[in-house]
Amino acid sequence: MTAPSKQTHATPQDWRFLIVFDFDETIIDESSDDAVVRTLPDQKLPDWLKNSYREGHYNEQMQRVLAYMAEQGVSKDSIQAEVATIPATPGLLTLFQYLLAHQQDFELVVISDANMYFIETWLEQAGVRQLFQKIFSNPASFDATNQLVLLPFHSHSCSCCPDNMCKQVILREYLAGRQKKRGSSPFHRVFYIGDGANDVCPCLALGPRDTAFPRRGYPMHGLLMKMQQSQPAMFKANIVPWASGEDIVDCLKKIMEER
């Protein structure tokens, strides 16, 4: 994505809206973990490795997958090339272009259970890394043996989330930090864009002026609609399903016109 020749650089004190993005199947149109499996000689995982997964311990499973890939001779260059070719979700580059043109209004962060290496690699090749103030994801880096070593992001006490990451904890801590730095309410509104079941928990931190954008037809969409019907007092935010980034742009334009 080519940036306009003239950009308006905003300071953190100027941003009025916070947009939180998931990564897999939100910014990109598939799971980055699934994509890199194609770098294996057989382009698939053996059954014994697939069957080693334990519910709620996906980070541990990916640690085993990445170790297996290194054992099979998959190189850093192969992983980097595969991640760089993952397609963007339809309309997301249009959304990024819109946000690039309105940098003075929006602060962008990523909260993802993928890993830092995949996310940084993809955003850099897409030319949009500079849009994001902060990326929260599992640490990952290559060691001396050419293995991509993955670590858990943190530990937490939330019973709803995987053991390595609760996105609601991350979001609440980020908002608290921004409030401490900026004073009073740090943002007029918060928008959360996601697709998966683990994107429901952070949306419980949203208020009545905020908006959850679940990808239409994906787990987050169905779970939020069910929660809105069965526990309306628990879920306060607006829900705007999306199929393309253009749907999100249309909604943001209407909100911008309200000022």
C-alpha positions in Angstrom: 0.0 0.0 0.0 1.5 3.3 -1.1 1.1 6.2 1.4 0.0 9.6 0.2 2.9 12.0 -0.3 1.6 14.4 2.3 0.7 12.9 5.7 -0.7 14.6 8.8 1.3 13.3 11.8 -0.7 13.4 14.9 0.6 13.4 18.5 -0.9 10.9 21.0 -2.8 13.8 22.6 -4.7 14.5 19.4 -6.3 11.1 18.9 -10.0 11.0 19.7 -10.8 7.4 18.8 -9.1 4.1 19.6 -9.3 1.2 17.1 -8.3 -2.2 18.3 -7.6 -4.8 15.7 -7.3 -8.6 15.9 -4.8 -10.0 13.3 -5.6 -13.5 12.1 -8.7 -13.6 9.9 -9.3 -9.9 10.7 -6.4 -8.0 9.1 -5.3 -11.0 7.2 -7.7 -13.4 5.5 -6.5 -16.7 7.2 -4.6 -17.9 10.2 -0.9 -17.0 10.0 -0.2 -20.2 12.0 -1.9 -22.3 9.3 -0.2 -20.4 6.5 3.4 -21.1 7.7 2.6 -24.9 7.8 2.8 -24.7 4.0 6.5 -24.2 4.3 6.9 -27.8 5.5 8.1 -30.4 3.0 4.7 -32.1 3.1 2.9 -28.8 3.6 1.0 -30.3 6.5 1.5 -31.4 10.1 1.8 -35.1 11.1 -1.2 -36.5 13.0 0.8 -37.1 16.2 1.5 -33.3 16.3 -2.0 -32.3 15.5 -3.4 -34.6 18.2 -1.1 -33.2 20.9 -3.3 -30.1 21.2 -4.9 -29.4 24.6 -7.9 -27.1 24.9 -6.9 -23.7 26.1 -3.2 -24.3 25.5 -2.8 -23.3 21.9 0.4 -21.3 22.5 2.1 -24.4 23.8 0.9 -26.3 20.7 2.4 -23.6 18.4 5.7 -23.9 20.3 5.8 -27.6 19.3 4.8 -26.8 15.7 7.6 -24.2 15.3 10.1 -26.6 16.9 9.0 -29.3 14.4 9.3 -26.9 11.5 12.9 -26.2 12.5 13.7 -29.9 12.8 12.3 -30.3 9.2 14.7 -27.6 8.0 12.3 -24.8 7.4 14.3 -21.6 7.2 13.6 -18.1 8.4 13.5 -16.9 4.8 10.8 -19.4 4.0 8.7 -18.4 7.0 9.1 -14.7 6.2 8.2 -15.2 2.6 5.1 -17.2 3.4 3.8 -14.7 6.0 4.4 -11.8 3.5 2.2 -13.4 0.9 -0.8 -13.9 3.1 -3.7 -11.9 1.6 -5.3 -9.1 3.4 -9.0 -9.6 4.3 -11.2 -8.0 1.7 -11.4 -4.2 2.1 -8.8 -4.0 4.9 -6.3 -2.1 2.8 -9.1 0.4 1.9 -9.7 0.8 5.6 -6.0 1.4 6.3 -6.0 4.0 3.5 -8.9 5.8 5.1 -7.2 5.7 8.5 -3.9 6.9 7.0 -5.8 10.0 5.7 -7.3 10.6 9.2 -4.3 9.9 11.4 -5.1 12.9 13.6 -8.3 11.2 14.8 -7.5 7.5 15.3 -5.1 5.6 17.5 -4.5 2.1 16.3 -3.3 -1.0 18.2 -3.2 -4.7 17.6 -4.2 -7.3 20.2 -3.6 -10.7 18.8 -2.9 -14.3 19.9 -0.7 -14.8 16.9 2.9 -13.7 17.5 5.0 -10.5 17.1 7.2 -11.9 14.3 4.3 -12.8 12.0 2.4 -9.5 12.7 5.5 -7.2 12.3 6.5 -9.0 9.1 3.1 -8.7 7.5 2.4 -5.1 8.5 5.9 -4.1 7.2 5.5 -5.7 3.8 2.0 -4.2 3.5 3.4 -0.7 4.2 1.1 0.0 7.2 3.3 -0.7 10.3 3.5 3.1 10.9 -0.2 3.3 11.5 0.0 1.3 14.7 0.9 2.8 18.0 1.3 -0.5 19.8 1.2 -4.3 19.1 0.3 -6.7 21.8 1.1 -10.3 20.9 3.1 -13.3 22.0 6.9 -12.7 21.8 8.6 -14.6 19.0 12.2 -14.5 17.7 14.7 -16.7 15.9 17.4 -18.4 18.0 20.9 -19.5 17.0 19.5 -22.8 15.6 17.1 -21.0 13.2 14.1 -21.9 15.2 11.3 -19.4 15.7 10.9 -19.5 19.5 7.4 -18.6 20.8 6.6 -17.5 24.3 3.3 -16.7 26.1 2.3 -13.1 26.3 1.3 -13.1 30.0 -0.5 -15.1 32.7 -3.9 -14.1 34.0 -6.9 -15.3 36.0 -9.7 -15.1 33.4 -11.4 -18.4 33.1 -12.8 -17.6 29.6 -9.5 -17.1 27.8 -6.5 -19.2 26.7 -3.9 -19.5 29.4 -1.4 -17.3 27.6 -3.6 -14.3 26.8 -6.7 -12.4 28.0 -7.4 -9.6 25.5 -9.7 -7.9 28.0 -6.9 -7.6 30.5 -4.6 -6.1 27.9 -7.3 -3.6 26.7 -8.2 -2.5 30.2 -4.5 -2.0 31.1 -3.9 -0.1 27.9 -6.9 2.2 28.5 -5.8 2.8 32.1 -2.3 3.7 30.9 -3.6 6.1 28.3 -5.9 7.7 30.9 -3.0 8.2 33.3 -1.0 9.8 30.6 -3.8 11.9 29.0 -6.1 12.5 31.9 -9.9 12.0 32.2 -11.4 9.7 29.5 -8.6 9.1 27.0 -10.8 8.4 24.0 -14.3 9.6 22.9 -15.0 6.1 21.6 -13.3 2.7 21.3 -13.8 0.4 18.4 -12.9 -3.3 18.4 -12.5 -5.2 15.1 -12.2 -9.0 15.3 -13.5 -12.4 14.3 -12.8 -15.1 16.8 -14.2 -16.4 20.1 -11.3 -14.9 22.0 -12.4 -11.4 20.7 -15.6 -11.5 22.8 -13.9 -11.1 26.2 -12.3 -7.7 25.4 -15.6 -6.4 24.1 -17.0 -6.7 27.6 -14.7 -3.8 28.4 -16.5 -1.5 25.9 -19.1 1.1 27.0 -22.4 2.2 25.4 -20.7 4.7 23.1 -18.2 2.1 21.8 -18.6 -0.3 18.9 -17.7 -4.0 18.4 -17.1 -4.9 14.8 -17.4 -8.7 14.5 -16.6 -10.3 11.1 -19.9 -11.5 9.7 -20.4 -15.3 9.9 -17.4 -15.9 12.2 -17.5 -17.1 15.8 -17.3 -13.6 17.4 -20.4 -12.5 15.4 -22.6 -15.4 16.6 -21.4 -15.2 20.2 -22.0 -11.5 20.5 -25.5 -11.7 19.0 -26.3 -14.5 21.5 -24.9 -12.5 24.4 -26.8 -9.4 23.4 -30.0 -11.3 23.4 -29.5 -13.4 26.5 -27.5 -11.0 28.7 -28.3 -7.4 27.4 -27.1 -5.8 30.7 -23.7 -7.5 30.4 -22.9 -6.3 27.0 -23.1 -2.5 26.6 -21.4 -1.7 23.2 -23.0 -1.3 19.8 -22.5 -4.3 17.4 -21.8 -3.6 13.7 -21.1 -6.8 11.7 -18.8 -6.5 8.7 -17.9 -8.5 5.7 -15.4 -6.1 4.1 -13.2 -3.3 5.4 -15.4 -0.9 3.4 -18.3 -1.7 5.8 -16.1 -0.4 8.6 -15.1 2.7 6.6 -18.8 3.5 6.0 -19.5 3.3 9.8 -16.5 5.4 10.7 -17.4 8.1 8.2 -20.8 8.5 9.7 -19.3 8.8 13.2 -16.8 11.4 11.9 -19.7 13.4 10.5 -21.3 13.7 13.9 -18.6 16.0 15.3 
